[in-house]
Amino acid sequence: MYSRRKDNIRPIMAVISRRRNDLEANIRSDRDATAVHDRETATANQRKTRYRGTWVESLTSRLRWWRVRPRGYEADIIKGLLALVVLCIMVVFAVYSGYFGSSMRIYMNTNVPTGSQEITPNSNANNGYESPLLIITYNRPEYLSRTLAHVLETIPQPCGFGCPVVVSEDGNLESNKKLLLSFKQKFEAKGIPLIHIHHENKKIGLKGGKVNAYVELAKHIGWALSQVFDGTLVSLDSQQKQHPLPQRLMLLEEDIEVAPDFFSYMESTSTLLDNDPTLFAVSAFNDNGHLENGDPKRLLRSDFFPGLGWMMTRNLWKNELQSKWPNGYWDDWLRDPKQRKNRQVIRPEVSRTYHFGTNGGASKNQFGSILERVRLNEQAIRWDLEDLSYLENSKYENQYTKLVTSSKLVNTIAEANRELAEYNVRIEYDNLSDFTRLADSLGIMNDEKASVPRTAYRGVVEARLGSTRLFLTPMGGI
């Protein structure tokens, strides 16, 4: 009996023994795990202590939400938000990389020009596009080539003042197209875009089938000014947001050569033009620039608009000139008192442009004998280092009046020649006919527009003869 009970208990004891062994093993495992946990906790505490108060602790606390595993609709919302963020990033990248931004701007642009355009993509992200250079051309590619060569040689790089270079062609001459394709590569090598636009318009003829060049030139210039100032060229550029609308521009014609410091001169005087309401424009030309011994650093104010390389502001165009631009003789129109409104032009004593076109121009080389002798400045003057405050209206008026009134009054050219060795002299003229006679004797420009002689300031025209100056002044003083 006892033996049977013992046999029955033996399996039970075996099971209990196995359970005990398993329990002991689990206890040992838990102890090991606890030890590992304690070591990890200690290490973590050390890390917390090391990075406490640093950006690591801040970043770690912000990323704790990733440990939460949302379920159901919460997961769907989070996935949707993440997808939306990724999509926005892709769209922003595409726009700024120009993938489809330029196409969107073309379709959204409301100022598409009437002529065709060839756009050279801008490769320089630092361009201002605030002061482009506009070159007007028609059918003289050999002249245009000379002008572009001098611009290419003197324009600042990378793209800055005078950038982009916009060549506006009246028509679509194949020789011009080939020439400009060649120059585009040269300008792009300097990081300067060259934009070629075409003005296409039916020519207005005269009797005998001839074209009125003055009419066509005025229409072309007015159209080109609108293309630049209205922002059409900029809006078609893939880097539009980096280019504000032009605040001013410089205008050349296809037969004008520029001096080494042309762009520096224009940039430094642009501040005066922008801020002085008594200024109308800045010109790089001196109509009497054929005279010797001029001071290359001397600038003057004048009541006469010379043209032949000049700068105007966007405000003048948009607020005054665009709505009433003439159908011909645009330069004389700008000299009219209704446009000039007693405002003046800054000009240099030594020209920064040279008009070399003798054939095919609208003026038929009217003043060729003098224009061909105009001296082009050869010094690369740093105009940004020059103090131009003397050109402010009140300062200039006071200083120039003193200069003229302190000169010695004489009655004839012969008497002036005797005194010029030692003194500045002046001769008074009674009327415009008298002025013309004196100007012819001195070999200077003798014409006038709206009763304002060329280069005149308050009626005073000066000629530099040797180291001194001769002033032709209106009777009764300046």
C-alpha positions as CSV (number, residue, x, y, z in Angstrom):
1,M,0.0,0.0,0.0
2,Y,2.7,2.4,1.0
3,S,4.8,1.4,-2.0
4,R,1.9,2.2,-4.4
5,R,1.5,5.7,-2.9
6,K,5.2,6.3,-3.2
7,D,5.0,5.4,-6.9
8,N,2.1,7.7,-7.4
9,I,3.8,10.6,-5.7
10,R,7.1,10.3,-7.7
11,P,5.7,11.8,-11.0
12,I,4.2,14.7,-9.1
13,M,7.6,15.4,-7.4
14,A,9.3,15.3,-10.8
15,V,6.9,17.9,-12.1
16,I,7.4,20.1,-9.0
17,S,11.2,19.8,-9.4
18,R,11.0,20.9,-13.0
19,R,8.8,23.8,-12.1
20,R,11.2,24.8,-9.4
21,N,14.1,24.7,-11.8
22,D,12.2,26.8,-14.3
23,L,11.4,29.3,-11.6
24,E,15.0,29.6,-10.5
25,A,16.1,30.1,-14.1
26,N,13.5,32.8,-14.6
27,I,14.7,34.5,-11.4
28,R,18.3,34.4,-12.5
29,S,17.3,35.8,-16.0
30,D,15.3,38.6,-14.3
31,R,18.3,39.4,-12.1
32,D,20.5,39.6,-15.2
33,A,18.0,41.8,-17.1
34,T,17.6,44.0,-14.1
35,A,21.4,44.4,-13.9
36,V,21.5,45.3,-17.6
37,H,18.6,47.8,-17.2
38,D,20.4,49.3,-14.2
39,R,23.6,49.7,-16.3
40,E,21.6,51.3,-19.2
41,T,19.8,53.6,-16.9
42,A,23.0,54.7,-15.4
43,T,24.5,55.4,-18.8
44,A,21.3,57.3,-19.9
45,N,21.5,59.4,-16.8
46,Q,25.1,60.2,-17.5
47,R,24.1,61.2,-21.1
48,K,21.2,63.4,-19.7
49,T,23.6,65.0,-17.3
50,R,26.2,65.6,-20.1
51,Y,23.7,67.2,-22.6
52,R,21.3,68.8,-20.1
53,G,20.6,72.4,-21.2
54,T,22.0,71.9,-24.7
55,W,20.4,71.7,-28.1
56,V,20.6,67.9,-27.9
57,E,18.2,67.8,-25.0
58,S,15.8,70.2,-26.8
59,L,15.9,68.1,-30.0
60,T,15.4,64.9,-28.1
61,S,12.3,66.3,-26.4
62,R,10.9,67.4,-29.7
63,L,11.2,64.0,-31.3
64,R,9.5,62.0,-28.5
65,W,6.2,62.2,-30.4
66,W,7.6,59.7,-32.9
67,R,7.5,57.0,-30.2
68,V,3.7,57.3,-30.3
69,R,2.2,54.9,-32.8
70,P,-1.2,56.4,-33.8
71,R,-4.0,54.1,-34.9
72,G,-7.0,54.5,-37.2
73,Y,-8.0,58.0,-38.3
74,E,-5.1,59.6,-36.4
75,A,-2.6,57.7,-38.6
76,D,-4.5,58.7,-41.7
77,I,-4.5,62.4,-40.7
78,I,-0.8,62.4,-40.0
79,K,0.0,60.6,-43.2
80,G,-2.0,63.2,-45.1
81,L,-0.3,66.1,-43.5
82,L,3.1,64.6,-44.2
83,A,2.2,64.1,-47.9
84,L,1.0,67.7,-48.1
85,V,4.3,69.0,-46.6
86,V,6.3,66.9,-49.1
87,L,4.2,68.2,-52.0
88,C,4.7,71.8,-50.9
89,I,8.4,71.3,-50.7
90,M,8.4,69.8,-54.2
91,V,6.4,72.7,-55.7
92,V,8.7,75.3,-54.0
93,F,11.8,73.6,-55.3
94,A,10.3,73.3,-58.8
95,V,9.4,77.0,-58.9
96,Y,12.8,78.3,-57.7
97,S,14.7,75.9,-59.9
98,G,12.8,77.2,-62.9
99,Y,11.4,73.8,-63.8
100,F,8.0,75.2,-64.6
101,G,8.2,78.7,-63.1
102,S,9.2,80.4,-66.3
103,S,6.3,78.8,-68.3
104,M,3.8,79.9,-65.6
105,R,5.1,83.5,-65.8
106,I,4.9,83.6,-69.6
107,Y,1.2,82.5,-69.5
108,M,0.4,84.9,-66.6
109,N,2.2,87.9,-68.2
110,T,-0.1,90.6,-69.5
111,N,2.6,92.8,-71.1
112,V,3.6,90.5,-74.0
113,P,5.3,92.7,-76.6
114,T,4.1,93.1,-80.1
115,G,7.4,92.0,-81.6
116,S,9.3,88.8,-81.2
117,Q,12.0,88.2,-78.6
118,E,15.0,86.0,-78.2
119,I,15.9,85.6,-74.5
120,T,19.3,84.6,-73.2
121,P,18.7,82.9,-69.8
122,N,20.3,84.6,-66.9
123,S,22.9,82.5,-65.2
124,N,23.8,85.0,-62.5
125,A,21.7,84.9,-59.4
126,N,23.0,88.3,-58.1
127,N,21.7,90.5,-60.9
128,G,19.9,93.6,-60.1
129,Y,18.3,94.4,-63.5
130,E,17.7,97.8,-62.1
131,S,19.7,99.7,-64.7
132,P,19.8,97.9,-68.0
133,L,21.5,99.2,-71.2
134,L,19.2,99.6,-74.2
135,I,20.8,99.7,-77.6
136,I,18.7,100.8,-80.6
137,T,19.7,99.4,-84.0
138,Y,18.3,99.2,-87.5
139,N,20.3,98.1,-90.6
140,R,24.0,98.9,-89.9
141,P,25.5,95.7,-88.4
142,E,29.0,96.9,-88.9
143,Y,28.3,99.9,-86.6
144,L,26.4,97.7,-84.1
145,S,29.4,95.3,-84.0
146,R,31.8,98.2,-83.0
147,T,29.4,99.5,-80.4
148,L,28.9,96.1,-78.8
149,A,32.6,95.4,-78.8
150,H,33.2,98.5,-76.7
151,V,30.3,97.8,-74.4
152,L,31.6,94.2,-73.9
153,E,35.1,95.6,-73.1
154,T,33.9,98.2,-70.5
155,I,30.8,96.8,-68.9
156,P,31.2,95.8,-65.2
157,Q,31.1,92.1,-64.5
158,P,29.5,90.1,-63.1
159,C,26.1,91.5,-64.1
160,G,25.6,94.8,-62.5
161,F,25.0,98.4,-63.7
162,G,24.1,98.2,-67.4
163,C,22.8,94.6,-67.1
164,P,21.1,93.1,-69.0
165,V,22.1,94.5,-72.4
166,V,19.0,94.8,-74.5
167,V,19.4,95.2,-78.2
168,S,16.2,96.4,-79.9
169,E,16.2,95.9,-83.6
170,D,13.7,97.7,-86.0
171,G,13.1,94.7,-88.2
172,N,14.7,91.3,-88.5
173,L,17.9,91.6,-90.5
174,E,19.7,88.2,-90.9
175,S,23.1,89.8,-90.6
176,N,22.1,91.4,-87.3
177,K,20.8,88.0,-86.1
178,K,24.1,86.3,-86.8
179,L,26.1,89.1,-85.2
180,L,24.0,89.1,-82.0
181,L,24.2,85.3,-81.7
182,S,28.0,85.7,-81.7
183,F,28.0,88.5,-79.1
184,K,25.5,86.6,-76.9
185,Q,28.1,84.0,-76.3
186,K,30.8,86.6,-75.5
187,F,28.5,88.4,-73.1
188,E,27.4,85.2,-71.4
189,A,31.0,84.3,-70.8
190,K,31.2,87.4,-68.6
191,G,27.9,86.5,-66.9
192,I,25.9,89.2,-68.6
193,P,22.7,88.4,-70.4
194,L,22.1,89.9,-73.9
195,I,18.5,90.1,-74.9
196,H,17.5,90.7,-78.6
197,I,14.1,92.1,-79.3
198,H,12.4,93.0,-82.6
199,H,10.3,96.0,-83.3
200,E,8.1,95.1,-86.3
201,N,6.0,97.9,-87.7
202,K,4.9,99.0,-91.1
203,K,7.1,101.8,-92.3
204,I,5.6,105.2,-92.9
205,G,6.8,106.5,-96.3
206,L,7.3,109.9,-97.8
207,K,6.7,111.0,-101.4
208,G,8.7,109.0,-103.8
209,G,8.6,105.9,-101.6
210,K,11.2,107.1,-99.1
211,V,10.9,106.3,-95.4
212,N,10.8,109.1,-92.8
213,A,13.7,108.0,-90.6
214,Y,12.8,110.4,-87.8
215,V,9.3,109.0,-87.5
216,E,10.4,105.4,-87.6
217,L,13.2,106.0,-85.0
218,A,10.8,107.8,-82.6
219,K,8.3,104.9,-82.9
220,H,11.0,102.4,-82.3
221,I,12.6,104.1,-79.3
222,G,9.2,104.6,-77.7
223,W,8.3,100.9,-78.2
224,A,11.6,99.8,-76.8
225,L,11.4,102.0,-73.7
226,S,8.0,100.5,-73.0
227,Q,9.3,96.9,-73.3
228,V,12.1,97.6,-70.7
229,F,10.2,99.8,-68.2
230,D,7.0,97.8,-68.3
231,G,8.8,94.7,-67.1
232,T,8.1,92.6,-70.1
233,L,11.6,91.4,-70.5
234,V,12.1,90.7,-66.8
235,S,8.8,88.8,-66.5
236,L,9.9,86.4,-69.2
237,D,13.1,85.6,-67.3
238,S,13.2,82.4,-65.3
239,Q,14.8,84.3,-62.3
240,Q,12.0,86.9,-62.1
241,K,11.7,87.2,-58.4
242,Q,15.4,88.1,-58.1
243,H,15.0,91.0,-60.6
244,P,12.9,94.1,-59.6
245,L,11.6,96.3,-62.4
246,P,14.2,98.6,-63.9
247,Q,14.4,101.9,-62.0
248,R,16.4,103.6,-64.8
249,L,18.0,102.8,-68.1
250,M,20.8,103.9,-70.3
251,L,20.2,104.3,-74.0
252,L,22.7,104.1,-76.9
253,E,22.3,104.0,-80.6
254,E,24.1,101.5,-82.8
255,D,26.8,104.0,-83.8
256,I,28.0,105.2,-80.4
257,E,31.3,104.2,-78.8
258,V,31.6,104.3,-75.0
259,A,34.6,105.4,-72.8
260,P,36.3,103.1,-70.3
261,D,34.5,104.8,-67.4
262,F,31.1,105.1,-69.1
263,F,29.4,102.7,-66.8
264,S,31.1,104.0,-63.7
265,Y,30.1,107.6,-64.6
266,M,26.5,106.6,-65.2
267,E,26.2,104.6,-62.0
268,S,27.7,107.3,-59.8
269,T,25.4,110.0,-61.2
270,S,22.3,107.8,-61.0
271,T,22.0,108.6,-57.3
272,L,21.7,112.3,-58.2
273,L,19.3,111.6,-60.9
274,D,17.1,109.5,-58.7
275,N,16.9,112.0,-55.8
276,D,17.1,115.5,-57.4
277,P,13.8,116.7,-58.8
278,T,15.5,119.4,-60.7
279,L,17.3,116.9,-62.9
280,F,15.8,115.5,-66.2
281,A,18.5,113.1,-67.4
282,V,22.2,112.3,-67.4
283,S,24.1,112.5,-70.7
284,A,27.6,111.1,-71.4
285,F,28.1,113.6,-74.3
286,N,29.5,117.1,-74.7
287,D,28.4,118.8,-77.9
288,N,31.5,121.0,-77.7
289,G,33.7,118.1,-76.6
290,H,36.1,118.7,-79.6
291,L,37.9,121.4,-77.6
292,E,41.2,120.6,-76.1
293,N,42.4,120.6,-72.5
294,G,39.1,119.5,-71.0
295,D,39.1,118.3,-67.4
296,P,38.1,114.6,-67.4
297,K,36.8,114.8,-63.8
298,R,34.6,117.9,-64.3
299,L,30.9,117.5,-64.6
300,L,28.4,120.3,-65.4
301,R,24.6,120.9,-65.3
302,S,23.0,122.0,-68.6
303,D,19.5,123.2,-69.7
304,F,20.1,121.5,-73.1
305,F,19.4,117.8,-73.6
306,P,22.3,116.4,-75.7
307,G,21.3,112.8,-76.1
308,L,24.0,110.5,-77.7
309,G,24.3,108.2,-74.7
310,W,22.0,109.1,-71.9
311,M,20.1,107.9,-68.8
312,M,16.6,108.4,-67.7
313,T,14.5,107.2,-64.8
314,R,11.5,104.9,-64.8
315,N,9.4,107.5,-63.0
316,L,10.0,110.1,-65.8
317,W,8.9,107.5,-68.4
318,K,5.9,106.1,-66.6
319,N,4.5,109.3,-65.1
320,E,5.2,111.8,-67.9
321,L,6.6,110.7,-71.2
322,Q,5.1,107.3,-72.1
323,S,1.5,108.6,-72.6
324,K,2.6,111.4,-75.0
325,W,5.7,110.0,-76.7
326,P,6.0,111.7,-80.1
327,N,5.7,110.3,-83.6
328,G,8.9,111.9,-84.7
329,Y,11.9,114.0,-83.8
330,W,12.0,112.6,-80.3
331,D,15.2,114.4,-79.2
332,D,14.0,117.9,-80.0
333,W,10.7,117.0,-78.4
334,L,12.5,116.2,-75.1
335,R,14.2,119.6,-75.4
336,D,10.8,121.3,-75.5
337,P,9.9,123.3,-72.3
338,K,6.7,121.3,-71.9
339,Q,8.8,118.1,-71.4
340,R,11.9,119.6,-69.7
341,K,9.9,121.7,-67.2
342,N,13.1,123.8,-66.3
343,R,14.9,120.6,-65.3
344,Q,18.5,120.1,-66.2
345,V,20.9,117.5,-67.5
346,I,24.2,116.4,-66.1
347,R,27.0,116.2,-68.7
348,P,30.8,115.8,-68.7
349,E,33.3,118.3,-69.9
350,V,35.1,115.4,-71.7
351,S,32.7,113.1,-73.5
352,R,32.1,109.6,-72.4
353,T,30.6,108.7,-75.8
354,Y,31.7,109.2,-79.3
355,H,29.3,109.3,-82.3
356,F,31.1,107.6,-85.2
357,G,28.2,106.9,-87.6
358,T,28.6,109.0,-90.7
359,N,26.4,107.0,-93.1
360,G,22.8,105.8,-92.9
361,G,21.6,107.7,-89.8
362,A,18.4,109.7,-89.4
363,S,20.3,113.0,-89.1
364,K,22.3,112.5,-92.3
365,N,25.5,113.4,-90.5
366,Q,24.2,116.9,-89.9
367,F,26.9,117.9,-87.5
368,G,29.6,115.6,-88.8
369,S,32.4,118.1,-89.0
370,I,32.2,118.7,-85.2
371,L,31.0,115.3,-84.0
372,E,33.9,113.6,-85.7
373,R,36.3,115.7,-83.7
374,V,34.8,115.1,-80.3
375,R,37.4,113.7,-78.0
376,L,36.4,110.5,-76.2
377,N,37.8,110.2,-72.6
378,E,40.5,107.6,-72.3
379,Q,41.0,107.5,-68.5
380,A,39.2,104.9,-66.5
381,I,38.2,107.2,-63.6
382,R,36.7,105.6,-60.5
383,W,33.7,107.8,-60.2
384,D,32.5,106.0,-57.1
385,L,35.5,107.7,-55.3
386,E,34.7,111.2,-56.6
387,D,32.6,113.7,-54.5
388,L,29.8,114.8,-56.7
389,S,27.9,116.8,-54.1
390,Y,28.8,120.0,-55.9
391,L,26.3,119.1,-58.6
392,E,23.4,119.5,-56.2
393,N,21.2,122.3,-57.6
394,S,21.7,125.0,-55.0
395,K,25.4,124.4,-54.6
396,Y,26.1,124.3,-58.3
397,E,24.1,127.5,-59.0
398,N,26.1,129.4,-56.3
399,Q,29.5,128.1,-57.3
400,Y,29.0,128.4,-61.1
401,T,27.5,131.9,-60.8
402,K,30.6,133.0,-58.8
403,L,32.9,131.4,-61.4
404,V,31.3,133.3,-64.3
405,T,30.8,136.6,-62.6
406,S,34.4,136.6,-61.3
407,S,35.7,136.3,-64.9
408,K,37.0,139.4,-66.8
409,L,34.5,141.0,-69.1
410,V,35.8,141.7,-72.6
411,N,34.1,142.9,-75.8
412,T,35.6,140.9,-78.6
413,I,37.1,137.5,-79.4
414,A,40.5,139.2,-80.2
415,E,40.5,140.9,-76.8
416,A,39.5,137.6,-75.2
417,N,42.4,135.8,-76.8
418,R,44.8,138.3,-75.3
419,E,43.5,138.0,-71.8
420,L,42.9,134.2,-71.8
421,A,46.6,133.6,-71.0
422,E,46.0,134.8,-67.4
423,Y,42.3,135.1,-66.7
424,N,38.9,133.5,-67.3
425,V,37.0,135.9,-69.5
426,R,33.4,136.4,-70.7
427,I,31.7,138.0,-73.6
428,E,28.1,139.0,-73.4
429,Y,25.7,138.4,-76.3
430,D,22.5,140.4,-76.9
431,N,20.4,137.8,-78.7
432,L,20.6,134.4,-80.4
433,S,21.9,135.9,-83.6
434,D,24.7,137.5,-81.7
435,F,25.4,134.2,-80.0
436,T,25.5,132.4,-83.3
437,R,28.1,134.9,-84.6
438,L,30.3,134.4,-81.5
439,A,30.0,130.7,-81.6
440,D,31.0,130.5,-85.2
441,S,34.1,132.5,-84.4
442,L,35.0,130.1,-81.6
443,G,34.3,127.0,-83.6
444,I,31.7,125.7,-81.2
445,M,28.1,124.5,-81.8
446,N,26.0,127.5,-82.8
447,D,22.4,126.1,-82.8
448,E,19.7,126.2,-80.2
449,K,16.4,124.6,-79.4
450,A,13.6,126.4,-77.6
451,S,16.0,129.4,-77.2
452,V,18.5,127.2,-75.3
453,P,22.0,127.0,-76.9
454,R,23.7,123.7,-76.9
455,T,25.5,123.0,-73.6
456,A,24.1,126.2,-72.0
457,Y,23.4,126.6,-68.3
458,R,21.2,129.6,-67.6
459,G,22.2,130.9,-71.0
460,V,25.9,130.6,-70.4
461,V,28.0,128.6,-72.9
462,E,31.6,128.0,-72.0
463,A,34.6,127.1,-74.1
464,R,37.9,125.9,-72.7
465,L,40.7,127.6,-74.5
466,G,44.1,126.5,-73.1
467,S,44.2,126.5,-69.3
468,T,41.4,129.1,-68.9
469,R,37.7,129.4,-69.9
470,L,35.8,131.8,-72.1
471,F,32.1,132.3,-71.2
472,L,29.4,133.5,-73.6
473,T,26.8,135.0,-71.3
474,P,23.5,136.6,-72.0
475,M,23.4,140.4,-71.7
476,G,22.7,141.5,-68.1
477,G,24.3,138.5,-66.5
478,I,23.6,134.9,-65.6
